[in-house]
Amino acid sequence: MIRQSFDLVNEPWIKVLVKSSNEIHSVSLKQLFENTNEYRQLAGDTETQDLAILRFLLAILQTVYSRVAVTDQPYSWLTLNKSSWQVESIDEPNYEPDDLEQTWNDLYRRKAFTTAVIDYLNAYQSRFDFFGEHPFYQATQIEYDSLVPVNKHVATGKGTVAIKQIDRGISESNNSPALFAPKTTAYKNSVTLPALIRWMITYQNFTGVTDKTKIETKDKFASSKGWLYSLSPVFINGRSLFEILLFNLVLVDSQSEEYVMQQPVWEYSNVMTYIEFRKQQLQPKNLAALYTTWTRLLHLEWSDAGQPVIFSAGIPMFDTDDLLLEPMTVWKTVKNDQKIDVRRPAVKSIKSLSKAMWRNFGDYVDVNHDGGDNQPGVVTWIRLMKKRHFIKAETLINLRAVAMISDGNATSQSPVAEWIDDMEISAAVLFDNDPRTAKFWPGRIEEVIDLTDRIGKAYRKFIQTISEIRNMTGNEFSVRESAKFYEQLNKPFKIWLSSLTNEDDRDEKIMSWQQILRSIVLDCADGLMSSATSRDRIGCVTTENKMSNIFTAYNRLVYRINQELNQK
């Protein structure tokens, strides 16, 4: 029998890791927001799913605390209808961003969210019912049929996506079986209701482009992949789910001096109104809208066995250029079609999977102390909180990157990997701008990483010489051995980075890393030396027209290391 109601506010569907027991529990929205400090983190089916759920939760908090302070009373410069939770008027001349920043600080000090969050959820409870008049994250059949072509109406049975396709633990289409899926074939299209809800939110954020159905519009458009799929996502981790939520709760838009009205998707009067807005392809102006952006119009029918049949239609997507409202990505500056510099999310690709997060330190941190336009907005926000003395200088800031990597095929954009990494550094070091220091820590760290990469290139040259001596074709050997070298560096560098303080003698700390680096690169080289073949020892004339063997190659490597590290 198909359920008539599933209330996300009061029924358990979100997976969390409980701090006291290290057990995974399912909780409702109400339980989650009332007990966030008791949970270590979200603990769903994948980390990309957790990221999508995190942004959904943040959309709720963005909306609530942009309207009321920690007292649960509206800000003095706006009028709020407490029954509908809609802002009726704003006294713009008296708007104070400081009030929003103070709300963040007050929440941080009390280590809990207020009852206003529950009051808001209760007010919108009908929009958080998975069934009913306004089914959560779905269109009704009447809405769906009115927006898609006649030959794609629900009655035709066309334009569906399978559970195994939206389940990003499987991501299998009918044409491309997932060989290493966590479920057997018989169960790939079976799903529990709580898992379905989590995966539907995830699918709106990480959508491929293999489906062909689109809503009808005046102008043609190409179905887009999910917004999160278009980013190189990064967020700030914490010691509890409360800290994770709060550290990523950016209450003031640094791109606007005016008050920004939050409007998550469920606050639209109906699906038709939302789709009419999306047809304009306008960039969202508030984070709640961005975090709840739909990529597909979804409608669910139910089989006699109680399993969903998911109808899906593409929605026009907005442009990604200069959408600096997005706080959870790193950026790159490129030329658009008009040869104008624009900033776009720096998307992770298959080719860069082996490159650790710390090696792109300058993408995440303002290393030049010049404003750091390309750094993620969450980092800019925490920098402001540190400047306001809301967080202590010794607070460790853990930057965590979670990305779903596509196959790079423009006609499918199918997921092939989930990339996860992190790095931890104290707030004092991350945002060091002490005028008494000869050079700020971020800039010094970036120099250390540049030096490390130069040593890495020298080591790769050593490997390539060995490959040439062995008459190997292709670069598989050098790529593999170079990756092993960087794998050896990852843990020691992260430990070194997290150990830095503003009281350190910078030259001494940098020297300590150089010693670690020298030891690791020589250990890697010695490993290859110990397995040298007779051909390696005899050598050959290389493409540089030099007689080389493994010993001369090793000597050149040591010479280069000594040069770079200023050692004799």
NORSUL-V521624 format. One record per pair of residues at least 12 apart in sequence whose ideal C-beta (glycine too) atoms are under 8 Angstrom apart, sorted by the first residue. I is the first residue (numbers start at 1). J is the second residue. Records with the same first field share a line. If there is no record, write none. Layout:
# NORSUL-V521624
I=J + J
This chain:
# NORSUL-V521624
1=306
2=302 + 306
3=131 + 193
4=131 + 132
5=129 + 130 + 131 + 132
6=129 + 130 + 131 + 193 + 197
7=28 + 125 + 128 + 129
8=28 + 29 + 128 + 129 + 130 + 136 + 197
9=28 + 29 + 30 + 121 + 122 + 125 + 128
10=28 + 29 + 30
11=28
12=25 + 26 + 27 + 28 + 31 + 194
13=26 + 28 + 193 + 194 + 197 + 198
14=26 + 27 + 28 + 29 + 32 + 42 + 44 + 53 + 194 + 198
15=42 + 43 + 44 + 45 + 198
16=32 + 39 + 40 + 41 + 42 + 43 + 241
17=39 + 40 + 41 + 42 + 43
18=38 + 39 + 40
19=38 + 39 + 40 + 240
20=38
22=40
24=43
26=194
27=39
29=60 + 121 + 128
30=118 + 121
32=57 + 241
33=60 + 113 + 117 + 118 + 121
34=113 + 118
36=112 + 113 + 240 + 241 + 242 + 245
37=111 + 112 + 240 + 241 + 242
38=240
39=240 + 241 + 242
40=239 + 240 + 241
41=237 + 240 + 241 + 244
42=54 + 241 + 244
44=198
45=167 + 168 + 169 + 195 + 198 + 199
46=168 + 169 + 202 + 418
47=402 + 418 + 420
48=168 + 202 + 205 + 206 + 228 + 402 + 403 + 404 + 418
49=168 + 198 + 199 + 201 + 202
50=402
51=205 + 228 + 233 + 235 + 402
52=201 + 202 + 204 + 205 + 206 + 228
53=198 + 201 + 202
54=235 + 244 + 245 + 248
55=205 + 228 + 291 + 292 + 328
56=201 + 291 + 292
57=245
58=245 + 248 + 249 + 287 + 291
59=262 + 264 + 287 + 288 + 291 + 292
60=117 + 120 + 121 + 264 + 288
61=113 + 117 + 245 + 249
62=249 + 250 + 251 + 262 + 264 + 286 + 287 + 288 + 291
63=85 + 120 + 262 + 263 + 264 + 267 + 288
64=116 + 117 + 120
65=100 + 103 + 104 + 107 + 116 + 249 + 251
66=100 + 251 + 260 + 261 + 262
67=80 + 85 + 87 + 262
68=80 + 114 + 116
69=99 + 102 + 103 + 106
70=103 + 106 + 107 + 110 + 114
71=114
72=114 + 115 + 116 + 119
75=96 + 99 + 100
76=91 + 94 + 99
77=90 + 91 + 92 + 94 + 95 + 96 + 99 + 259
78=90 + 91 + 259
82=119
83=123
84=123
85=119 + 120 + 123 + 124
86=267
87=261
90=259 + 261
92=258 + 259
95=258 + 259
97=252
100=251 + 252
101=251 + 252 + 384 + 385 + 388 + 390
103=251
104=246 + 249 + 251 + 385 + 390
105=385 + 388 + 390
107=246 + 249
108=246 + 390 + 391
111=242
112=242
113=242 + 245
124=266 + 267
127=266 + 267
128=266
130=193 + 197
134=266 + 270 + 271
135=300
136=197 + 266
137=197 + 200 + 201 + 204 + 265 + 294 + 298
138=200 + 298 + 299 + 300
139=271 + 297 + 298 + 299
140=271 + 299
141=154 + 299 + 301
143=270 + 271 + 272 + 299
144=297 + 299 + 311 + 313
146=272
147=215 + 216 + 272 + 275 + 297 + 313
148=213 + 214 + 215 + 216 + 297 + 313
149=216
152=213 + 313
154=299 + 301 + 311
158=213
159=211 + 212 + 213 + 311 + 312 + 313
160=309 + 310 + 311 + 312
161=211 + 310 + 312
162=174 + 188 + 189 + 310
163=188 + 189 + 190 + 191 + 196 + 199 + 307 + 308 + 310
164=178 + 181 + 183 + 188 + 189
165=208 + 210
166=199 + 200 + 202 + 203 + 310
167=188 + 191 + 195 + 199
168=199 + 202 + 203 + 206 + 404 + 415
169=181 + 182 + 183
170=182 + 183 + 188
171=208 + 414 + 415
172=188
173=210 + 414
176=414
189=307
190=307
191=307 + 308
196=308
200=298
203=226 + 295 + 296 + 298
204=226 + 293 + 294 + 295 + 296 + 298
205=226 + 227 + 228 + 229 + 295
206=225 + 226 + 228 + 229 + 404 + 415
207=224 + 225 + 226 + 229 + 295 + 296 + 413
208=225 + 406 + 412 + 413 + 414 + 415
209=222 + 223 + 224 + 225 + 410 + 411 + 412 + 413
210=411 + 412 + 413 + 414
211=223 + 296 + 312 + 314
213=311 + 312 + 313 + 314
214=313 + 314 + 315
215=275 + 279 + 297 + 313 + 314 + 315 + 316
217=279 + 316
221=281 + 314 + 316 + 317
222=314
223=314
224=295 + 314 + 315 + 316 + 317
225=295 + 406 + 413
226=295
227=290 + 293 + 295 + 317
228=404
229=404 + 406 + 413
230=320 + 345 + 347
231=326 + 328 + 329 + 345 + 347 + 403
232=329 + 330 + 345 + 346 + 347 + 348 + 401 + 403
233=328 + 329 + 401 + 402 + 403
234=328 + 329 + 330 + 364 + 376 + 378 + 399 + 400 + 401 + 402
235=247 + 248 + 328 + 378 + 399 + 400 + 402
236=248 + 378 + 379 + 382 + 397 + 398 + 399 + 400
237=398 + 399 + 400 + 422
238=398
247=378 + 382
248=327 + 328 + 378
250=287 + 327 + 377 + 378 + 381
252=381 + 384
253=286 + 287 + 325
254=377 + 380 + 381 + 384
255=324 + 325
260=285 + 286 + 287
261=285 + 286
262=286 + 287 + 288 + 289
263=286 + 288 + 289
264=288 + 289 + 291 + 292
265=289 + 292 + 293 + 294
266=292
271=297
274=294
275=297 + 315
278=294 + 315 + 316
279=316
281=316 + 317 + 318 + 319
282=318
283=318 + 319 + 323 + 325
284=318 + 323 + 325
285=325
286=325
287=325 + 327
290=323 + 325 + 326
294=315
295=314 + 315 + 317
296=312 + 313 + 314 + 315
297=312 + 313 + 314 + 315
298=310 + 311 + 312
299=311
320=344 + 345
321=336 + 342 + 343 + 344
322=342 + 343
324=343 + 377
325=377
326=345 + 377
327=376 + 377 + 378 + 380 + 381
328=376 + 377 + 378
329=345 + 346 + 376
330=345 + 346 + 360 + 363 + 364 + 374 + 375 + 376
331=343 + 344 + 345 + 346 + 363 + 373 + 374 + 375
332=344 + 345 + 346 + 374
333=374
343=373 + 374
346=363
348=403 + 405 + 419
349=405 + 408
350=405 + 407 + 408 + 416 + 417
353=405 + 417 + 419
354=483 + 486
355=486
356=421 + 486 + 489 + 490 + 493
357=399 + 401 + 421 + 422 + 423
358=423 + 449 + 490 + 493 + 494 + 497
359=449 + 452 + 453 + 486
361=423 + 442 + 445 + 446 + 449
362=446 + 449
363=375
364=376 + 379 + 399 + 423
365=379 + 430 + 442 + 445
366=379 + 383 + 442
367=442 + 443 + 445 + 446
368=443
369=433 + 440 + 442 + 443
379=399 + 430
382=397 + 427
383=430 + 431
386=427 + 428 + 431
387=431
391=427
392=427
393=426 + 427 + 428 + 502
394=426 + 427 + 428 + 501
395=426 + 427
396=424 + 425 + 426 + 427 + 498
397=424 + 425 + 426 + 427 + 430
398=422 + 423 + 424
399=422 + 423 + 424 + 425
400=420 + 421 + 422
401=419 + 420 + 421 + 422
402=418 + 419 + 420
403=418 + 419 + 420
404=417 + 418 + 419
405=417 + 418 + 419
423=494 + 497 + 498
424=494 + 497 + 498
425=497 + 498 + 500
426=498 + 500 + 501 + 502
428=501 + 502
429=441 + 442 + 445 + 500 + 501 + 502
430=442
432=502
434=502
437=502 + 506
438=506
439=506
441=500 + 502 + 506
444=506 + 510
445=497 + 500
448=510 + 513
451=514 + 517 + 564 + 565
452=489 + 493 + 517
454=564
455=517 + 521 + 560 + 561 + 564 + 565
456=482 + 485 + 486
458=521 + 557 + 560 + 561 + 564
459=482 + 485 + 521 + 524 + 525 + 557
460=478 + 481 + 482 + 485
461=556 + 557 + 560
462=525 + 528 + 553 + 554 + 556 + 557
463=477 + 478 + 481 + 482 + 528
464=478
465=542 + 548 + 553 + 556
466=528 + 536 + 550 + 553
468=540 + 542 + 543 + 548
469=535 + 536 + 539 + 540 + 542 + 548 + 549 + 550 + 553
470=533 + 535 + 536
471=540
481=524 + 528
484=524
485=520 + 521 + 524
488=520 + 523 + 524
489=517 + 520
492=516 + 520
493=513
496=509 + 512 + 513 + 516
514=565
517=565
518=561 + 565 + 567
521=557 + 561
522=558 + 561
525=554 + 557
528=550
529=550 + 554
532=550
536=549 + 550
537=549 + 550 + 551
539=552
